[in-house]
């Protein structure tokens, strides 16, 4: 059996979902391949990521306006969108050469191509096709993916929106967002701190996605101003500029309780070593936090889909939010000094999360392949 996964690099979340699904397929001895949606042109892959990050950082209000306007429209689905046309020949080649039994997409651009191919009889009838909703709300253009066999949504709150976009109840499966299995492994916080050579004290971790978005140095100053006895872990991802800036600051001020890291492959370990996680509000990153069941604080100045996620999870008592970066210290102190509220948040996360989502998605898809 073979599985082909189409992903997209605009932030690291889609790639992490793809890797998680690949891990679960391989656990079933299913041969698996991950392909970039615009993989026919490496410059296009880099450009898509660069444009997305630039918009998040420099023109979030324009991004929000366009994103919100587009997502409220059901675009004509009987025409082939331009982004589908540019990928079509590449997708045909990848699928014909690999001959998969299952195709899964972790971005709606990819599933739009697969949907178009399915509707126009360009795929073998026995190939199982699926896509994964990568957020806790709908992005634009999901109506172009209605031709796939299944769409996996994180929670049931998006069911009505998907039905309005043209999906049937039979297509919609509530599964959670796929994250790697290590996030679900049992752990002892003190032992992990010892293994990572961390101090055994109340620990706050900040992560800004794979690209380390956000003014992290200002965040550190806010946290230390309120409580110098905190241990702070900073995951800068690929943001070398942030990493160097923080390094100079902690060396100059002889700070010993800030752990400054670049891109790490064991994010789960640092999350498990923490008491509170400060994060942006993307679907994949939040799902990793849910998996280890840690209360979180959602950052300021985010794009619209993250704002929608933020509102949803604050209302469901899973975390707190900040409107300006100087609020971070107060929010951490609030959780640190209110253990009952802290434990209540953990219970709320437990109620809402969907454990072992990647395994459950893969088990379901394998069960649908005709022997």
KEKE-3310 file (N, C-alpha, C; in steps of 0.2 Angstrom, whole numbers, plus 5000, padded with zeros to 4 digits):
npx = (5004:5002:5005:5002:5006:5002:5009:5012:5022:5019:5023:5027:5017:5009:5018:5022:5011:5010:5021:5018:5007:5014:5022:5013:5007:5018:5020:5011:5017:5015:5020:5026:5026:5030:5025:5029:5016:5019:5031:5037:5044:5056:5059:5046:5040:5048:5044:5031:5031:5038:5030:5019:5024:5029:5017:5010:5018:5020:5008:4996:4983:4978:4979:4970:4958:4957:4957:4946:4936:4937:4934:4921:4914:4907:4916:4915:4914:4915:4924:4942:4953:4966:4978:4976:4978:4991:4998:4993:4999:5010:5005:4999:5010:5017:5007:5005:5017:5020:5009:4998:4988:4981:4978:4983:4980:4987:4984:4973:4975:4982:4972:4962:4967:4967:4954:4948:4954:4948:4935:4935:4938:4952:4959:4962:4948:4949:4957:4959:4954:4958:4958:4964:4958:4966:4965:4955:4945:4937:4948:4949:4943:4940:4929:4933:4938:4928:4927:4935:4936:4935:4935:4944:4941:4946:4938:4921:4915:4916:4908:4895:4899:4907:4897:4889:4899:4898:4901:4896:4888:4893:4906:4913:4923:4927:4942:4952:4968:4982:4996:5013:5016:5024:5021:5010:5015:5017:5024:5037:5038:5049:5059:5061:5066:5078:5084:5086:5094:5089:5083:5074:5060:5046:5041:5041:5037:5040:5035:5035:5030:5038:5045:5048:5040:5037:5040:5051:5061:5056:5045:5052:5058:5046:5041:5052:5052:5041:5043:5057:5061:5057:5059:5063:5060:5065:5060:5066:5065:5068:5072:5085:5089:5081:5086:5100:5099:5093:5102:5113:5108:5105:5118:5124:5117:5120:5110:5103:5093:5086:5083:5089:5085:5087:5081:5073:5072:5065:5054:5043:5048:5053:5041:5034:5043:5039:5028:5018:5014:5018:5011:5008:4993:4990:4983:4991:5001:4994:4987:4998:5001:4989:4990:4999:4993:4994:4991:4989:4995:4990:4997:4999:4993:4990:4986:4970:4963:4970:4966:4952:4953:4959:4949:4939:4946:4949:4936:4932:4939:4952:4964:4973:4973:4983:4983:4993:5010:5016:5008:5010:5018:5010:4999:5006:5009:4997:4992:5001:4999:4987:4982:4970:4963:4972:4972:4959:4959:4967:4958:4948:4955:4957:4944:4941:4951:4957:4964:4978:4976:4982:4985:4972:4966:4974:4972:4958:4958:4966:4957:4948:4953:4951:4954)
npy = (4994:5011:5029:5045:5062:5078:5093:5110:5124:5137:5145:5133:5124:5116:5107:5101:5094:5085:5078:5071:5063:5055:5048:5041:5033:5026:5018:5009:5001:5007:5013:5029:5045:5062:5077:5094:5106:5116:5111:5109:5120:5127:5140:5146:5139:5145:5158:5158:5155:5166:5177:5175:5176:5189:5196:5193:5200:5213:5219:5215:5220:5222:5209:5203:5209:5205:5191:5188:5193:5185:5172:5172:5170:5160:5153:5151:5134:5127:5131:5130:5135:5147:5144:5131:5127:5129:5119:5107:5098:5095:5088:5077:5070:5067:5058:5048:5043:5038:5031:5030:5023:5030:5047:5062:5078:5093:5106:5118:5122:5111:5101:5107:5105:5090:5088:5094:5085:5073:5076:5077:5065:5061:5053:5037:5026:5019:5026:5033:5048:5063:5077:5089:5099:5114:5123:5130:5137:5141:5144:5154:5148:5134:5128:5124:5111:5101:5089:5079:5063:5063:5075:5080:5088:5099:5101:5100:5113:5118:5112:5116:5127:5120:5113:5123:5127:5116:5103:5086:5078:5065:5066:5073:5072:5072:5074:5081:5090:5083:5078:5074:5058:5058:5069:5064:5055:5049:5058:5064:5079:5085:5076:5077:5090:5089:5081:5089:5098:5109:5122:5118:5125:5136:5137:5146:5145:5151:5151:5155:5148:5139:5149:5158:5170:5187:5199:5195:5198:5209:5203:5194:5204:5209:5198:5195:5207:5207:5195:5189:5176:5167:5153:5155:5149:5151:5148:5151:5146:5147:5160:5169:5182:5186:5177:5180:5193:5191:5183:5192:5201:5193:5190:5202:5207:5197:5186:5172:5163:5162:5152:5151:5147:5140:5133:5119:5101:5094:5099:5095:5090:5102:5108:5100:5102:5114:5125:5134:5139:5151:5157:5159:5158:5147:5133:5120:5122:5125:5113:5104:5109:5106:5092:5089:5094:5108:5123:5139:5155:5166:5176:5193:5204:5196:5187:5186:5173:5167:5176:5173:5159:5162:5169:5159:5149:5155:5158:5145:5142:5138:5144:5160:5177:5190:5207:5217:5216:5219:5215:5202:5197:5199:5190:5178:5178:5178:5165:5157:5160:5156:5141:5134:5139:5136:5122:5120:5125:5115:5104:5109:5109:5096:5091:5096:5093:5081:5067:5058:5060:5060:5046:5041:5047:5041:5027:5027:5030:5020:5009:5011:5008:4997:4980)
npz = (5000:4996:5001:4997:5001:5000:5003:5010:5010:5019:5032:5045:5049:5040:5035:5046:5049:5038:5040:5052:5048:5039:5047:5055:5044:5041:5052:5050:5040:5028:5013:5010:5004:5004:4996:4990:4986:4976:4971:4959:4956:4965:4968:4968:4979:4990:4988:4991:5005:5009:5006:5013:5027:5026:5024:5036:5045:5041:5035:5042:5043:5031:5025:5034:5030:5016:5017:5025:5017:5006:5012:5015:5003:4991:4979:4962:4957:4946:4937:4933:4945:4944:4952:4953:4939:4937:4944:4940:4930:4936:4947:4941:4936:4947:4954:4944:4943:4955:4959:4970:4984:4992:4994:5003:5008:5015:5014:5007:4994:4988:4989:4982:4969:4968:4970:4958:4949:4952:4950:4936:4931:4932:4940:4946:4950:4962:4971:4987:4993:5002:5013:5025:5037:5042:5052:5065:5060:5044:5030:5015:4999:5002:4996:4984:4986:4987:4980:4985:4994:5008:5022:5035:5050:5064:5076:5080:5077:5065:5056:5051:5043:5033:5027:5021:5012:5003:5006:5010:5024:5025:5021:5030:5044:5061:5069:5075:5073:5065:5074:5079:5086:5098:5106:5113:5122:5138:5152:5164:5171:5179:5177:5164:5163:5170:5161:5150:5156:5163:5174:5189:5191:5191:5174:5159:5142:5126:5109:5092:5081:5067:5061:5070:5074:5080:5093:5103:5112:5119:5125:5134:5142:5148:5155:5164:5171:5179:5187:5192:5195:5187:5175:5158:5142:5126:5110:5095:5082:5065:5065:5065:5068:5079:5088:5089:5094:5107:5113:5114:5123:5135:5138:5140:5151:5160:5162:5169:5168:5157:5143:5127:5112:5095:5080:5084:5086:5095:5101:5108:5120:5126:5128:5137:5147:5152:5161:5157:5141:5129:5114:5097:5087:5078:5070:5070:5079:5091:5093:5096:5108:5115:5115:5124:5135:5141:5149:5141:5134:5123:5110:5105:5091:5079:5064:5055:5056:5066:5076:5077:5081:5094:5101:5101:5109:5121:5126:5128:5139:5139:5139:5141:5134:5127:5124:5122:5122:5134:5143:5146:5157:5168:5165:5166:5179:5185:5182:5188:5201:5204:5206:5205:5194:5185:5184:5181:5168:5162:5163:5154:5142:5140:5138:5126:5116:5104:5105:5098:5085:5072:5070:5071:5059:5049:5052:5049:5035:5029:5032:5022:5010:4996:4997)
capx = (5000:5006:5001:5005:5004:5004:5009:5012:5026:5018:5023:5029:5012:5007:5023:5022:5005:5012:5026:5015:5003:5018:5024:5007:5007:5024:5019:5007:5021:5013:5025:5024:5030:5028:5027:5027:5011:5023:5037:5040:5048:5058:5058:5039:5039:5051:5041:5024:5032:5041:5025:5014:5027:5029:5010:5009:5022:5020:5002:4991:4976:4976:4979:4964:4952:4956:4956:4939:4931:4937:4932:4914:4911:4907:4918:4913:4919:4915:4930:4948:4957:4973:4983:4976:4981:4999:5000:4990:5003:5015:5002:4998:5016:5018:5003:5006:5024:5020:5003:4996:4982:4978:4981:4980:4982:4987:4983:4967:4977:4983:4966:4958:4970:4965:4946:4947:4956:4943:4928:4936:4940:4959:4962:4959:4943:4950:4961:4955:4957:4956:4961:4964:4957:4972:4964:4949:4940:4938:4951:4946:4944:4939:4924:4936:4940:4923:4927:4938:4931:4934:4938:4945:4941:4949:4933:4914:4913:4917:4904:4890:4903:4909:4891:4888:4903:4896:4902:4891:4889:4897:4913:4916:4925:4930:4947:4958:4973:4987:5003:5017:5014:5028:5017:5005:5018:5017:5031:5038:5041:5055:5064:5063:5070:5084:5087:5087:5098:5085:5082:5067:5056:5041:5044:5037:5040:5038:5036:5032:5030:5044:5049:5049:5037:5035:5045:5053:5065:5051:5042:5057:5058:5040:5041:5057:5050:5036:5045:5064:5062:5054:5063:5060:5063:5063:5061:5066:5064:5072:5073:5091:5089:5079:5091:5106:5097:5092:5109:5117:5104:5106:5125:5126:5114:5121:5104:5105:5086:5083:5086:5088:5086:5086:5077:5075:5068:5062:5049:5038:5052:5053:5034:5033:5046:5036:5021:5014:5016:5015:5011:5003:4987:4989:4980:4995:5005:4989:4986:5003:5000:4983:4992:5003:4988:4997:4988:4993:4994:4990:5000:4995:4995:4990:4981:4963:4962:4973:4961:4946:4955:4960:4942:4936:4949:4948:4929:4931:4942:4958:4970:4972:4976:4986:4982:4999:5016:5018:5003:5012:5020:5004:4995:5009:5008:4990:4991:5006:4997:4980:4982:4964:4961:4977:4970:4953:4961:4969:4952:4945:4959:4956:4937:4941:4956:4956:4970:4980:4972:4986:4984:4965:4965:4977:4968:4952:4959:4968:4951:4943:4956:4949:4959)
capy = (5000:5018:5035:5051:5067:5085:5098:5117:5128:5144:5143:5126:5120:5111:5102:5096:5089:5080:5073:5067:5058:5051:5044:5036:5028:5021:5014:5003:4999:5010:5017:5036:5051:5069:5082:5101:5108:5120:5108:5109:5126:5129:5147:5147:5137:5150:5164:5158:5156:5173:5182:5174:5179:5196:5199:5193:5204:5220:5221:5211:5222:5221:5202:5201:5211:5201:5184:5188:5194:5179:5166:5172:5169:5153:5155:5146:5128:5123:5133:5128:5141:5148:5140:5123:5126:5129:5113:5101:5094:5092:5083:5071:5067:5064:5053:5043:5039:5035:5026:5029:5020:5035:5054:5066:5085:5097:5113:5118:5123:5105:5097:5109:5101:5084:5088:5095:5079:5068:5078:5077:5058:5061:5049:5030:5026:5016:5030:5036:5055:5066:5083:5090:5106:5115:5128:5129:5140:5140:5149:5155:5143:5127:5126:5121:5105:5097:5083:5074:5059:5065:5081:5079:5094:5098:5101:5101:5120:5121:5108:5120:5131:5116:5111:5128:5127:5111:5096:5082:5075:5059:5068:5077:5068:5076:5070:5084:5091:5078:5080:5068:5054:5059:5074:5061:5051:5051:5061:5067:5086:5086:5071:5080:5096:5086:5078:5095:5102:5115:5123:5115:5130:5138:5138:5148:5144:5155:5148:5159:5144:5137:5155:5163:5177:5191:5203:5190:5201:5213:5198:5192:5210:5209:5192:5196:5213:5204:5189:5187:5169:5162:5151:5156:5145:5154:5144:5156:5143:5149:5167:5170:5189:5186:5173:5184:5199:5189:5181:5198:5204:5189:5190:5209:5208:5191:5183:5164:5160:5162:5147:5154:5141:5142:5128:5112:5095:5091:5104:5092:5090:5108:5110:5096:5104:5120:5125:5138:5140:5157:5155:5162:5154:5143:5126:5115:5124:5124:5106:5101:5111:5102:5085:5088:5097:5113:5130:5143:5162:5168:5182:5199:5206:5191:5188:5185:5166:5166:5180:5169:5154:5165:5170:5152:5145:5159:5157:5139:5142:5134:5149:5167:5181:5197:5212:5220:5212:5221:5211:5195:5196:5199:5184:5172:5178:5176:5157:5155:5161:5153:5134:5131:5141:5133:5115:5120:5126:5108:5100:5111:5107:5088:5090:5099:5090:5075:5063:5053:5062:5057:5039:5040:5048:5036:5021:5027:5030:5013:5005:5013:5005:4991:4975)
capz = (5000:4996:5003:4994:5005:4997:5008:5007:5014:5021:5039:5045:5051:5035:5034:5052:5049:5033:5043:5057:5045:5036:5053:5056:5039:5041:5058:5047:5035:5022:5009:5010:5000:5005:4990:4990:4981:4971:4971:4952:4956:4972:4970:4970:4986:4994:4987:4994:5012:5011:5005:5019:5033:5025:5026:5044:5049:5039:5032:5044:5043:5024:5025:5037:5026:5010:5020:5028:5012:5002:5015:5015:4997:4988:4973:4956:4957:4939:4933:4936:4947:4941:4956:4951:4933:4938:4948:4937:4926:4941:4951:4937:4935:4954:4955:4939:4944:4962:4959:4977:4985:4996:4993:5008:5007:5021:5012:5002:4987:4986:4989:4976:4963:4969:4969:4951:4945:4954:4947:4929:4930:4930:4945:4946:4954:4968:4975:4992:4993:5008:5015:5032:5039:5046:5057:5069:5056:5037:5026:5009:4994:5003:4992:4978:4988:4989:4976:4989:4998:5015:5024:5042:5054:5071:5080:5076:5077:5058:5052:5047:5038:5028:5024:5017:5006:4998:5008:5013:5031:5025:5019:5036:5049:5066:5070:5077:5069:5066:5077:5080:5092:5104:5110:5117:5127:5146:5154:5171:5170:5183:5174:5157:5165:5172:5155:5146:5160:5165:5182:5191:5193:5186:5168:5153:5135:5120:5103:5087:5075:5064:5059:5076:5073:5086:5097:5108:5117:5123:5129:5139:5147:5152:5160:5170:5175:5184:5191:5190:5197:5182:5170:5152:5136:5120:5104:5089:5075:5059:5066:5068:5070:5086:5092:5091:5098:5113:5115:5116:5129:5141:5140:5143:5158:5164:5164:5169:5168:5150:5138:5121:5107:5088:5078:5088:5083:5101:5103:5113:5126:5129:5130:5143:5153:5154:5165:5153:5134:5126:5107:5092:5088:5072:5071:5072:5086:5097:5093:5099:5115:5117:5115:5131:5140:5145:5148:5136:5133:5116:5109:5102:5084:5075:5058:5057:5058:5073:5081:5078:5086:5100:5104:5103:5115:5128:5128:5131:5145:5138:5139:5141:5128:5128:5118:5121:5124:5141:5148:5147:5164:5172:5164:5169:5187:5186:5181:5193:5208:5204:5204:5204:5188:5180:5184:5177:5161:5159:5162:5148:5136:5140:5135:5119:5112:5100:5106:5093:5078:5066:5070:5069:5052:5045:5053:5045:5027:5027:5032:5016:5004:4995:4997)
cpx = (5004:5001:5005:5002:5007:5003:5010:5017:5024:5017:5025:5023:5010:5012:5023:5016:5007:5016:5023:5011:5008:5021:5019:5007:5012:5024:5015:5011:5018:5018:5023:5028:5026:5030:5024:5022:5015:5030:5040:5044:5050:5058:5051:5037:5042:5047:5034:5025:5034:5035:5020:5017:5027:5022:5008:5012:5021:5013:4996:4984:4974:4975:4972:4958:4951:4954:4949:4934:4931:4933:4924:4910:4912:4909:4916:4917:4919:4921:4936:4952:4964:4978:4982:4979:4988:5002:4998:4994:5008:5012:5001:5004:5018:5014:5004:5012:5024:5015:5001:4989:4978:4982:4978:4984:4982:4986:4977:4969:4978:4976:4961:4960:4967:4957:4945:4949:4951:4937:4929:4939:4948:4963:4958:4954:4944:4955:4957:4958:4954:4960:4960:4963:4962:4971:4957:4943:4942:4942:4947:4947:4943:4933:4927:4939:4935:4923:4931:4934:4930:4938:4938:4945:4943:4943:4926:4912:4913:4912:4899:4893:4905:4902:4889:4892:4902:4898:4896:4893:4894:4904:4916:4917:4929:4935:4953:4963:4979:4994:5006:5015:5018:5025:5012:5009:5018:5024:5031:5041:5048:5061:5066:5067:5077:5088:5089:5092:5095:5084:5075:5063:5051:5043:5039:5041:5037:5040:5032:5031:5037:5048:5050:5047:5036:5041:5047:5056:5061:5047:5046:5057:5052:5039:5046:5055:5045:5038:5052:5065:5059:5060:5060:5064:5060:5065:5061:5065:5070:5074:5079:5092:5087:5083:5097:5104:5096:5098:5113:5114:5106:5114:5127:5123:5115:5115:5105:5098:5082:5087:5084:5090:5084:5080:5078:5070:5065:5058:5045:5042:5052:5046:5032:5037:5044:5029:5016:5017:5013:5016:5007:4997:4985:4987:4985:4999:5000:4988:4992:5003:4994:4985:4995:4999:4991:4993:4992:4991:4995:4992:4996:4997:4995:4985:4974:4961:4964:4968:4955:4947:4956:4954:4939:4939:4948:4941:4928:4935:4949:4964:4968:4975:4979:4985:4988:5004:5017:5013:5005:5014:5015:5000:4999:5009:5002:4989:4996:5003:4989:4980:4976:4962:4966:4974:4963:4954:4963:4963:4948:4948:4957:4949:4937:4945:4954:4962:4971:4977:4976:4984:4977:4963:4968:4974:4961:4953:4961:4962:4947:4946:4953:4954:4960)
cpy = (5006:5024:5041:5057:5074:5090:5105:5121:5136:5145:5136:5121:5114:5105:5098:5092:5084:5075:5068:5062:5053:5046:5039:5031:5023:5016:5008:5000:5001:5014:5024:5041:5057:5074:5089:5102:5112:5117:5107:5115:5128:5136:5149:5145:5142:5156:5164:5159:5163:5178:5181:5177:5186:5199:5199:5198:5212:5223:5217:5213:5221:5213:5200:5203:5207:5194:5184:5189:5188:5173:5166:5171:5162:5154:5149:5140:5124:5126:5131:5135:5141:5144:5133:5122:5125:5123:5107:5096:5091:5087:5077:5067:5063:5058:5047:5039:5035:5029:5024:5025:5026:5042:5058:5073:5089:5104:5113:5119:5116:5101:5100:5106:5094:5083:5089:5089:5074:5070:5077:5070:5057:5056:5042:5030:5024:5020:5034:5043:5059:5073:5085:5098:5108:5121:5126:5134:5139:5146:5150:5149:5136:5124:5123:5113:5100:5090:5078:5069:5061:5072:5080:5086:5093:5097:5101:5108:5122:5116:5112:5124:5126:5114:5116:5129:5121:5104:5093:5080:5069:5061:5070:5072:5072:5072:5074:5085:5086:5081:5073:5064:5055:5065:5070:5056:5053:5054:5064:5074:5087:5082:5074:5087:5094:5084:5084:5100:5109:5116:5120:5120:5132:5140:5140:5147:5148:5152:5152:5155:5143:5143:5160:5170:5180:5194:5199:5194:5206:5209:5196:5198:5210:5204:5193:5202:5211:5199:5187:5180:5164:5159:5152:5152:5149:5149:5149:5153:5145:5157:5169:5177:5189:5182:5177:5190:5197:5186:5187:5201:5200:5189:5197:5210:5202:5187:5175:5160:5160:5157:5149:5149:5144:5137:5122:5107:5091:5096:5101:5091:5096:5110:5106:5098:5111:5119:5129:5139:5147:5156:5159:5157:5150:5136:5121:5116:5123:5117:5102:5103:5107:5095:5084:5091:5102:5120:5134:5150:5164:5175:5187:5200:5200:5192:5185:5178:5165:5170:5176:5163:5156:5166:5164:5149:5149:5158:5150:5137:5138:5138:5156:5171:5187:5201:5216:5216:5213:5218:5204:5193:5195:5192:5178:5172:5176:5168:5154:5155:5159:5146:5131:5133:5137:5126:5115:5121:5119:5104:5102:5109:5099:5087:5091:5095:5083:5071:5058:5054:5059:5050:5037:5041:5043:5029:5021:5027:5023:5008:5006:5010:4998:4986:4972)
cpz = (5000:4998:5000:4998:5001:5002:5005:5012:5014:5028:5039:5047:5047:5035:5040:5052:5044:5036:5049:5054:5042:5042:5055:5051:5039:5047:5055:5041:5028:5019:5008:5007:5002:4999:4991:4984:4975:4970:4964:4952:4963:4973:4971:4977:4991:4994:4991:5002:5014:5011:5011:5025:5032:5027:5033:5047:5047:5037:5035:5043:5035:5023:5028:5033:5020:5012:5022:5022:5007:5005:5015:5009:4995:4981:4968:4956:4951:4935:4937:4938:4945:4945:4955:4944:4933:4940:4944:4934:4931:4945:4947:4937:4942:4955:4950:4941:4951:4963:4966:4978:4989:4995:4999:5007:5014:5020:5007:4995:4984:4985:4983:4969:4963:4967:4962:4947:4946:4950:4939:4927:4928:4935:4944:4952:4961:4973:4980:4993:4999:5009:5022:5033:5044:5051:5060:5066:5049:5034:5019:5004:4996:4999:4985:4979:4989:4985:4980:4992:5005:5017:5032:5046:5061:5076:5076:5075:5069:5053:5048:5042:5032:5024:5019:5011:5001:5000:5010:5020:5031:5024:5026:5042:5054:5069:5075:5072:5070:5069:5078:5086:5098:5108:5115:5122:5134:5148:5161:5170:5173:5179:5167:5158:5166:5165:5150:5149:5161:5172:5183:5195:5189:5179:5162:5147:5130:5114:5098:5081:5072:5062:5064:5076:5080:5089:5103:5114:5121:5127:5135:5145:5151:5157:5166:5174:5181:5189:5188:5191:5192:5178:5163:5146:5130:5114:5098:5082:5070:5060:5069:5070:5077:5090:5094:5095:5106:5117:5118:5123:5135:5143:5143:5150:5162:5167:5164:5168:5162:5145:5131:5116:5100:5086:5081:5085:5089:5104:5109:5120:5130:5132:5136:5149:5156:5158:5161:5147:5131:5118:5103:5092:5081:5074:5073:5078:5092:5098:5097:5107:5119:5119:5122:5136:5144:5144:5144:5136:5126:5115:5105:5095:5080:5069:5060:5059:5065:5078:5082:5082:5093:5104:5106:5109:5122:5130:5130:5137:5145:5139:5140:5135:5131:5122:5117:5124:5132:5146:5149:5154:5169:5171:5166:5176:5189:5187:5187:5200:5209:5202:5202:5196:5183:5179:5180:5170:5158:5158:5155:5142:5135:5137:5128:5114:5109:5100:5100:5086:5072:5065:5068:5062:5048:5046:5048:5037:5025:5027:5026:5010:5003:4994:4990)
residu = (UNK:UNK:UNK:UNK:UNK:UNK:UNK:UNK:UNK:UNK:UNK:UNK:UNK:UNK:UNK:UNK:UNK:UNK:UNK:UNK:UNK:UNK:UNK:UNK:UNK:UNK:UNK:UNK:UNK:UNK:UNK:UNK:UNK:UNK:UNK:UNK:UNK:UNK:UNK:UNK:UNK:UNK:UNK:UNK:UNK:UNK:UNK:UNK:UNK:UNK:UNK:UNK:UNK:UNK:UNK:UNK:UNK:UNK:UNK:UNK:UNK:UNK:UNK:UNK:UNK:UNK:UNK:UNK:UNK:UNK:UNK:UNK:UNK:UNK:UNK:UNK:UNK:UNK:UNK:UNK:UNK:UNK:UNK:UNK:UNK:UNK:UNK:UNK:UNK:UNK:UNK:UNK:UNK:UNK:UNK:UNK:UNK:UNK:UNK:UNK:UNK:UNK:UNK:UNK:UNK:UNK:UNK:UNK:UNK:UNK:UNK:UNK:UNK:UNK:UNK:UNK:UNK:UNK:UNK:UNK:UNK:UNK:UNK:UNK:UNK:UNK:UNK:UNK:UNK:UNK:UNK:UNK:UNK:UNK:UNK:UNK:UNK:UNK:UNK:UNK:UNK:UNK:UNK:UNK:UNK:UNK:UNK:UNK:UNK:UNK:UNK:UNK:UNK:UNK:UNK:UNK:UNK:UNK:UNK:UNK:UNK:UNK:UNK:UNK:UNK:UNK:UNK:UNK:UNK:UNK:UNK:UNK:UNK:UNK:UNK:UNK:UNK:UNK:UNK:UNK:UNK:UNK:UNK:UNK:UNK:UNK:UNK:UNK:UNK:UNK:UNK:UNK:UNK:UNK:UNK:UNK:UNK:UNK:UNK:UNK:UNK:UNK:UNK:UNK:UNK:UNK:UNK:UNK:UNK:UNK:UNK:UNK:UNK:UNK:UNK:UNK:UNK:UNK:UNK:UNK:UNK:UNK:UNK:UNK:UNK:UNK:UNK:UNK:UNK:UNK:UNK:UNK:UNK:UNK:UNK:UNK:UNK:UNK:UNK:UNK:UNK:UNK:UNK:UNK:UNK:UNK:UNK:UNK:UNK:UNK:UNK:UNK:UNK:UNK:UNK:UNK:UNK:UNK:UNK:UNK:UNK:UNK:UNK:UNK:UNK:UNK:UNK:UNK:UNK:UNK:UNK:UNK:UNK:UNK:UNK:UNK:UNK:UNK:UNK:UNK:UNK:UNK:UNK:UNK:UNK:UNK:UNK:UNK:UNK:UNK:UNK:UNK:UNK:UNK:UNK:UNK:UNK:UNK:UNK:UNK:UNK:UNK:UNK:UNK:UNK:UNK:UNK:UNK:UNK:UNK:UNK:UNK:UNK:UNK:UNK:UNK:UNK:UNK:UNK:UNK:UNK:UNK:UNK:UNK:UNK:UNK:UNK:UNK:UNK:UNK:UNK:UNK:UNK:UNK:UNK:UNK:UNK:UNK:UNK:UNK:UNK:UNK:UNK:UNK:UNK:UNK:UNK:UNK:UNK:UNK:UNK:UNK:UNK:UNK:UNK:UNK:UNK:UNK:UNK:UNK:UNK:UNK:UNK:UNK:UNK:UNK:UNK:UNK:UNK:UNK:UNK)
# end
